[in-house]
């Protein structure tokens, strides 16, 4: 059983769907590491996420997801 404060893991496929395939229309911001997208995961209740898509030139190598 997960602790209440433990982060939920999402697959790349789920994050792609939540961000409408990383649509430019829903970019929240862009920085040196890449762009941050608003995403919505279909669950009950729906979860709104901020999803960082790391740029290829960044030294970071993973997706970061923040529950809003």
N, C-alpha and C positions, 0 to 999 in steps of 0.2 A: 504494500500500500504506500502511495506517495504522501509525503508531508505536504501540508497546505501551502507552504512557501517554496516548495521545490519547483523549479521551472519545468514547463511542459515542453517536450521535444517535438518538433515538426519535421517532416521529410521535406526535401527540396521540391518534390512534386506538390505537396500541400502548400508550401510557401509560394510557388509559382502560380498556383490556382488562386490563392488568397490575394495576390497582387495583380491579378489578371495578366499573367506572364510578364511581370515587371513593366507594366504600362507607364509610359512617361507622364501621362496625365495625372497620376497619383503620387508623384515624387513629393516627399515632404521637405527634402533638402539634399544638398550635395556637399561633400567635404573631401579631404585629401584621401580618404580610404574608399570612397565610393558614394553611391546614392542611397538614401533611405526612403522606403516606400510605405504607404499606408496599405495594410492588408486586412481582410476580414475572413476569419475562419468560420465555416458553417458548423456551428455546434449549438447546444442549448445551454445557456444563452450564447449568441454569437460573440466571438472574441475579436476585438480590434487590436491589430498588431502594428508595430513599426518594424520593418524588415530591412536590414542593411545588406545591400548587394555589393560585396567587396570588389573593387576594381582589380583588374589583372596586374596592375603595376604596384599594388599594395603588398606589404609584407605579411598582412593578415591573410589567412587561408580558409576561413570558415564563415558561414552565415551567422549573423547575430540577430536575435529576435527579442523584442521587448514588448511585454503586454501593456497596453495603454488603458 
